[in-house]
Amino acid sequence: MICHMGNNKMILIGGPCVIESQECLETVASTMKDICNELDIDYYFKASFDKANRTSITSYRGPGIVDGLKMLSQIKERCNIPIATDIHEPWQSQPASEVADILQIPAFLCRQTDLLIAAGKTGKIINVKKAQFLAPWDMKNVADKIASTGNHKIFLCERGTSFGYNRLVVDMTSIMEMKSLGYPVVFDATHSVQKPGGGGNCTSGNREYIEPLAKAAIAAGADHLFMEIHPDPSKALSDGPNMVKLSEVREMLERILSVYDAVGN
């Protein structure tokens, strides 16, 4: 049975790139919950307890799995919202699944068989990001690995394709190709505008492209949306140049939803 959520609502997976502080988590989670309730969007709060693939050895990675899951658990309880978080190694699947409702597989790890199987065995929704180097039709093999566990609650996520050095482009036909595999497709509107390593010892990006790419992806058939959101991206400890400012999210989502409603996703 393919994963569909039982209604025609758009799902938004969104929050700060990495756990920075409890205050930041609660600010984003509570604000986004209110916005999504008003706009009739199903919301999953996202933050990573560890960013294991940062550009530099000096880059902030997060509080780690033990403290990070405690912080996410508090957000889940206080704000009464479902949680999404990244996992990087098979052993992280079970403890993360005790808190998270969506386990997210980072793009660079989407072919890691042991990781995919461990994630699948949790029975949680698995949002697996298509690698920057991978053809969209090759995601069938990725989905099959997860489905081999009996878990068909799978999202396939488009997050841009490498286009030379320090550049990503979004091939909108990728969305249609992955939808043909029978699973819902999520568009990652913020990582798709990254310039990987473009800042020398960090990643840069083009925040101004987030909204038009999100609209185009929804028009091309994307079912759901992923966004990284921060109260002040200029001070974020990870992915600041390609995050959405919290104060600007509501109006942006209203405009994106007008496309969603128009195409009847």
C-alpha positions as a Markdown table, in Angstrom:
| # | Residue | x | y | z |
|---|---|---|---|---|
| 1 | Met | 0.0 | 0.0 | 0.0 |
| 2 | Ile | 1.5 | 3.3 | -1.1 |
| 3 | Cys | 1.7 | 6.1 | 1.4 |
| 4 | His | -1.1 | 8.7 | 1.0 |
| 5 | Met | -2.2 | 10.8 | 3.9 |
| 6 | Gly | -5.9 | 10.4 | 3.5 |
| 7 | Asn | -6.8 | 13.9 | 2.4 |
| 8 | Asn | -5.9 | 16.5 | -0.2 |
| 9 | Lys | -3.9 | 18.8 | 2.2 |
| 10 | Met | -0.4 | 19.8 | 1.4 |
| 11 | Ile | 2.1 | 18.7 | 4.0 |
| 12 | Leu | 4.8 | 21.1 | 5.0 |
| 13 | Ile | 8.0 | 19.7 | 6.7 |
| 14 | Gly | 9.7 | 22.7 | 8.0 |
| 15 | Gly | 11.9 | 24.2 | 10.7 |
| 16 | Pro | 15.5 | 25.3 | 11.5 |
| 17 | Cys | 18.2 | 23.3 | 9.7 |
| 18 | Val | 19.8 | 22.2 | 13.0 |
| 19 | Ile | 18.9 | 22.4 | 16.6 |
| 20 | Glu | 20.4 | 25.6 | 18.0 |
| 21 | Ser | 18.5 | 26.2 | 21.2 |
| 22 | Gln | 15.2 | 25.3 | 22.9 |
| 23 | Glu | 14.1 | 28.9 | 22.5 |
| 24 | Cys | 14.6 | 28.8 | 18.7 |
| 25 | Leu | 12.8 | 25.5 | 18.4 |
| 26 | Glu | 9.8 | 26.7 | 20.4 |
| 27 | Thr | 9.6 | 30.0 | 18.5 |
| 28 | Val | 9.6 | 28.3 | 15.1 |
| 29 | Ala | 7.4 | 25.4 | 16.1 |
| 30 | Ser | 4.6 | 27.4 | 17.8 |
| 31 | Thr | 4.6 | 30.1 | 15.1 |
| 32 | Met | 4.5 | 27.5 | 12.2 |
| 33 | Lys | 1.8 | 25.5 | 13.9 |
| 34 | Asp | -0.5 | 28.5 | 14.1 |
| 35 | Ile | 0.3 | 29.5 | 10.5 |
| 36 | Cys | -0.4 | 26.0 | 9.1 |
| 37 | Asn | -3.6 | 25.6 | 11.2 |
| 38 | Glu | -4.9 | 28.8 | 9.7 |
| 39 | Leu | -3.9 | 27.8 | 6.1 |
| 40 | Asp | -5.1 | 24.2 | 6.5 |
| 41 | Ile | -1.7 | 22.7 | 5.9 |
| 42 | Asp | -0.5 | 19.5 | 7.7 |
| 43 | Tyr | 2.6 | 20.6 | 9.5 |
| 44 | Tyr | 5.6 | 18.5 | 10.6 |
| 45 | Phe | 8.3 | 20.4 | 12.6 |
| 46 | Lys | 11.8 | 19.6 | 11.4 |
| 47 | Ala | 15.2 | 20.1 | 13.0 |
| 48 | Ser | 18.4 | 18.0 | 12.9 |
| 49 | Phe | 20.1 | 16.8 | 16.1 |
| 50 | Asp | 23.3 | 16.3 | 14.0 |
| 51 | Lys | 24.4 | 17.6 | 10.6 |
| 52 | Ala | 27.0 | 15.1 | 9.8 |
| 53 | Asn | 27.9 | 16.4 | 6.3 |
| 54 | Arg | 28.9 | 20.0 | 7.0 |
| 55 | Thr | 31.4 | 21.7 | 4.7 |
| 56 | Ser | 34.1 | 22.5 | 7.3 |
| 57 | Ile | 35.5 | 20.7 | 10.3 |
| 58 | Thr | 34.7 | 23.8 | 12.3 |
| 59 | Ser | 31.0 | 24.0 | 11.3 |
| 60 | Tyr | 28.4 | 23.6 | 14.0 |
| 61 | Arg | 26.8 | 20.2 | 13.8 |
| 62 | Gly | 24.2 | 20.2 | 16.6 |
| 63 | Pro | 23.7 | 18.9 | 20.1 |
| 64 | Gly | 23.9 | 15.2 | 19.2 |
| 65 | Ile | 21.4 | 12.5 | 19.3 |
| 66 | Val | 20.8 | 12.2 | 23.1 |
| 67 | Asp | 20.3 | 15.9 | 23.9 |
| 68 | Gly | 18.8 | 16.6 | 20.5 |
| 69 | Leu | 16.0 | 14.0 | 20.8 |
| 70 | Lys | 15.2 | 15.2 | 24.3 |
| 71 | Met | 14.8 | 18.7 | 22.9 |
| 72 | Leu | 12.6 | 17.5 | 20.0 |
| 73 | Ser | 10.5 | 15.4 | 22.4 |
| 74 | Gln | 9.8 | 18.5 | 24.5 |
| 75 | Ile | 8.7 | 20.4 | 21.4 |
| 76 | Lys | 6.5 | 17.5 | 20.4 |
| 77 | Glu | 4.8 | 17.5 | 23.8 |
| 78 | Arg | 4.6 | 21.2 | 24.4 |
| 79 | Cys | 3.4 | 22.2 | 20.9 |
| 80 | Asn | 1.5 | 19.0 | 20.2 |
| 81 | Ile | 2.9 | 18.6 | 16.7 |
| 82 | Pro | 4.5 | 15.7 | 14.8 |
| 83 | Ile | 8.3 | 15.7 | 14.3 |
| 84 | Ala | 10.7 | 15.1 | 11.4 |
| 85 | Thr | 14.5 | 14.7 | 11.8 |
| 86 | Asp | 17.5 | 13.4 | 9.9 |
| 87 | Ile | 19.3 | 10.1 | 10.6 |
| 88 | His | 22.7 | 9.3 | 9.2 |
| 89 | Glu | 23.5 | 5.8 | 10.5 |
| 90 | Pro | 21.4 | 2.6 | 10.9 |
| 91 | Trp | 21.7 | 2.5 | 14.7 |
| 92 | Gln | 20.1 | 6.0 | 14.9 |
| 93 | Ser | 16.8 | 4.7 | 13.4 |
| 94 | Gln | 15.3 | 3.2 | 16.4 |
| 95 | Pro | 15.9 | 5.9 | 19.0 |
| 96 | Ala | 15.0 | 8.6 | 16.5 |
| 97 | Ser | 11.7 | 6.8 | 15.7 |
| 98 | Glu | 10.7 | 7.0 | 19.4 |
| 99 | Val | 10.4 | 10.7 | 18.9 |
| 100 | Ala | 10.1 | 11.4 | 15.2 |
| 101 | Asp | 7.1 | 10.8 | 13.0 |
| 102 | Ile | 9.1 | 11.2 | 9.8 |
| 103 | Leu | 12.7 | 9.9 | 9.5 |
| 104 | Gln | 14.6 | 11.8 | 6.8 |
| 105 | Ile | 17.4 | 10.3 | 4.8 |
| 106 | Pro | 19.9 | 12.9 | 3.6 |
| 107 | Ala | 20.6 | 13.1 | -0.1 |
| 108 | Phe | 24.2 | 11.9 | 0.1 |
| 109 | Leu | 23.0 | 8.8 | 1.9 |
| 110 | Cys | 20.0 | 7.8 | -0.2 |
| 111 | Arg | 21.7 | 4.7 | -1.6 |
| 112 | Gln | 22.9 | 3.3 | 1.8 |
| 113 | Thr | 21.1 | 0.0 | 1.9 |
| 114 | Asp | 21.6 | -0.7 | 5.7 |
| 115 | Leu | 20.4 | 2.8 | 6.6 |
| 116 | Leu | 17.3 | 2.5 | 4.4 |
| 117 | Ile | 16.4 | -0.9 | 5.7 |
| 118 | Ala | 16.9 | 0.2 | 9.3 |
| 119 | Ala | 14.7 | 3.2 | 8.7 |
| 120 | Gly | 12.0 | 1.2 | 7.0 |
| 121 | Lys | 11.8 | -1.3 | 9.8 |
| 122 | Thr | 10.7 | 1.5 | 12.2 |
| 123 | Gly | 7.4 | 1.7 | 10.4 |
| 124 | Lys | 7.6 | 5.5 | 10.3 |
| 125 | Ile | 7.2 | 7.7 | 7.2 |
| 126 | Ile | 10.5 | 7.8 | 5.4 |
| 127 | Asn | 11.3 | 11.0 | 3.5 |
| 128 | Val | 14.3 | 10.1 | 1.3 |
| 129 | Lys | 16.0 | 12.9 | -0.6 |
| 130 | Lys | 17.2 | 12.2 | -4.1 |
| 131 | Ala | 21.0 | 12.6 | -4.3 |
| 132 | Gln | 22.3 | 15.5 | -6.3 |
| 133 | Phe | 24.1 | 13.0 | -8.5 |
| 134 | Leu | 21.2 | 10.5 | -9.0 |
| 135 | Ala | 18.7 | 10.2 | -11.8 |
| 136 | Pro | 15.1 | 10.4 | -10.7 |
| 137 | Trp | 14.2 | 7.0 | -12.2 |
| 138 | Asp | 17.0 | 5.5 | -10.1 |
| 139 | Met | 14.9 | 6.3 | -7.0 |
| 140 | Lys | 12.9 | 3.2 | -7.7 |
| 141 | Asn | 15.8 | 1.2 | -6.3 |
| 142 | Val | 15.9 | 3.4 | -3.3 |
| 143 | Ala | 12.2 | 3.0 | -2.6 |
| 144 | Asp | 12.4 | -0.7 | -3.2 |
| 145 | Lys | 15.0 | -1.1 | -0.4 |
| 146 | Ile | 12.7 | 0.6 | 2.1 |
| 147 | Ala | 9.6 | -1.2 | 0.8 |
| 148 | Ser | 11.4 | -4.6 | 1.2 |
| 149 | Thr | 10.8 | -4.1 | 5.0 |
| 150 | Gly | 7.0 | -4.0 | 4.4 |
| 151 | Asn | 7.0 | -0.3 | 5.0 |
| 152 | His | 5.4 | 1.6 | 2.1 |
| 153 | Lys | 5.1 | 4.9 | 3.9 |
| 154 | Ile | 7.7 | 6.6 | 1.6 |
| 155 | Phe | 8.1 | 10.1 | 0.4 |
| 156 | Leu | 10.6 | 10.8 | -2.4 |
| 157 | Cys | 12.2 | 14.3 | -2.2 |
| 158 | Glu | 13.6 | 16.4 | -5.0 |
| 159 | Arg | 16.3 | 18.8 | -3.7 |
| 160 | Gly | 18.2 | 19.8 | -6.9 |
| 161 | Thr | 20.9 | 18.3 | -9.1 |
| 162 | Ser | 24.5 | 19.1 | -9.4 |
| 163 | Phe | 25.3 | 21.4 | -12.3 |
| 164 | Gly | 29.0 | 21.9 | -12.4 |
| 165 | Tyr | 30.9 | 23.1 | -9.3 |
| 166 | Asn | 29.0 | 24.8 | -6.4 |
| 167 | Arg | 25.8 | 24.9 | -8.4 |
| 168 | Leu | 22.4 | 23.1 | -8.2 |
| 169 | Val | 19.6 | 23.2 | -10.7 |
| 170 | Val | 16.1 | 21.8 | -10.4 |
| 171 | Asp | 14.9 | 19.6 | -13.2 |
| 172 | Met | 11.1 | 19.8 | -12.9 |
| 173 | Thr | 10.7 | 16.6 | -15.0 |
| 174 | Ser | 12.3 | 14.8 | -12.0 |
| 175 | Ile | 9.1 | 15.4 | -10.0 |
| 176 | Met | 7.0 | 13.7 | -12.7 |
| 177 | Glu | 9.5 | 10.9 | -13.0 |
| 178 | Met | 9.4 | 10.2 | -9.3 |
| 179 | Lys | 5.6 | 10.5 | -9.1 |
| 180 | Ser | 5.4 | 7.7 | -11.7 |
| 181 | Leu | 6.9 | 5.4 | -9.1 |
| 182 | Gly | 3.7 | 5.7 | -7.1 |
| 183 | Tyr | 4.9 | 7.6 | -4.1 |
| 184 | Pro | 4.2 | 11.1 | -3.0 |
| 185 | Val | 6.9 | 13.6 | -4.0 |
| 186 | Val | 8.2 | 16.3 | -1.7 |
| 187 | Phe | 9.9 | 19.4 | -3.0 |
| 188 | Asp | 12.8 | 20.7 | -0.9 |
| 189 | Ala | 12.5 | 24.4 | -1.7 |
| 190 | Thr | 15.4 | 25.6 | 0.4 |
| 191 | His | 18.2 | 23.0 | -0.2 |
| 192 | Ser | 17.5 | 23.3 | -3.9 |
| 193 | Val | 18.8 | 26.9 | -3.9 |
| 194 | Gln | 22.0 | 26.0 | -2.2 |
| 195 | Lys | 25.5 | 26.7 | -3.6 |
| 196 | Pro | 27.3 | 23.7 | -2.0 |
| 197 | Gly | 30.6 | 24.8 | -0.7 |
| 198 | Gly | 30.0 | 28.1 | -2.4 |
| 199 | Gly | 31.2 | 30.1 | 0.6 |
| 200 | Gly | 34.6 | 28.5 | 0.7 |
| 201 | Asn | 34.3 | 26.9 | 4.1 |
| 202 | Cys | 30.5 | 26.9 | 4.1 |
| 203 | Thr | 27.5 | 26.6 | 1.8 |
| 204 | Ser | 25.9 | 29.7 | 0.3 |
| 205 | Gly | 22.7 | 30.0 | -1.6 |
| 206 | Asn | 20.1 | 32.1 | -3.4 |
| 207 | Arg | 17.2 | 32.7 | -1.0 |
| 208 | Glu | 15.3 | 34.8 | -3.6 |
| 209 | Tyr | 14.7 | 31.6 | -5.7 |
| 210 | Ile | 12.8 | 29.7 | -3.0 |
| 211 | Glu | 9.3 | 30.9 | -3.8 |
| 212 | Pro | 9.4 | 30.7 | -7.6 |
| 213 | Leu | 10.9 | 27.2 | -7.5 |
| 214 | Ala | 8.3 | 26.0 | -4.9 |
| 215 | Lys | 5.5 | 27.3 | -7.1 |
| 216 | Ala | 7.0 | 25.7 | -10.2 |
| 217 | Ala | 7.4 | 22.4 | -8.4 |
| 218 | Ile | 3.8 | 22.4 | -7.1 |
| 219 | Ala | 2.6 | 23.2 | -10.7 |
| 220 | Ala | 4.7 | 20.3 | -11.9 |
| 221 | Gly | 3.0 | 17.9 | -9.6 |
| 222 | Ala | 4.9 | 17.9 | -6.3 |
| 223 | Asp | 2.5 | 16.8 | -3.5 |
| 224 | His | 4.3 | 18.3 | -0.5 |
| 225 | Leu | 6.8 | 20.9 | 0.5 |
| 226 | Phe | 10.0 | 21.0 | 2.6 |
| 227 | Met | 11.4 | 24.3 | 3.9 |
| 228 | Glu | 14.1 | 25.3 | 6.4 |
| 229 | Ile | 12.8 | 28.2 | 8.4 |
| 230 | His | 14.6 | 30.4 | 11.0 |
| 231 | Pro | 13.7 | 33.6 | 12.9 |
| 232 | Asp | 16.9 | 35.3 | 11.6 |
| 233 | Pro | 18.7 | 33.4 | 8.8 |
| 234 | Ser | 21.6 | 35.8 | 8.9 |
| 235 | Lys | 22.4 | 34.5 | 12.4 |
| 236 | Ala | 21.6 | 30.8 | 11.7 |
| 237 | Leu | 24.4 | 28.3 | 12.6 |
| 238 | Ser | 23.7 | 26.3 | 9.4 |
| 239 | Asp | 22.3 | 26.9 | 5.9 |
| 240 | Gly | 21.4 | 30.6 | 6.6 |
| 241 | Pro | 21.7 | 31.8 | 3.0 |
| 242 | Asn | 19.0 | 29.4 | 1.9 |
| 243 | Met | 16.6 | 29.5 | 4.8 |
| 244 | Val | 13.2 | 31.3 | 4.8 |
| 245 | Lys | 12.8 | 34.0 | 7.4 |
| 246 | Leu | 10.0 | 33.1 | 9.9 |
| 247 | Ser | 8.3 | 36.5 | 9.5 |
| 248 | Glu | 8.0 | 35.9 | 5.7 |
| 249 | Val | 6.7 | 32.4 | 5.7 |
| 250 | Arg | 2.9 | 33.0 | 6.0 |
| 251 | Glu | 2.6 | 35.3 | 2.9 |
| 252 | Met | 4.9 | 33.0 | 0.9 |
| 253 | Leu | 2.8 | 29.9 | 1.8 |
| 254 | Glu | -0.4 | 31.7 | 0.9 |
| 255 | Arg | 1.0 | 32.4 | -2.6 |
| 256 | Ile | 2.3 | 28.9 | -3.0 |
| 257 | Leu | -1.1 | 27.5 | -1.9 |
| 258 | Ser | -2.8 | 29.4 | -4.6 |
| 259 | Val | -0.8 | 27.4 | -7.1 |
| 260 | Tyr | -1.5 | 24.2 | -5.2 |
| 261 | Asp | -5.3 | 24.8 | -5.3 |
| 262 | Ala | -5.2 | 25.8 | -8.9 |
| 263 | Val | -3.5 | 22.6 | -10.1 |
| 264 | Gly | -5.6 | 20.4 | -7.9 |
| 265 | Asn | -2.8 | 18.4 | -6.3 |
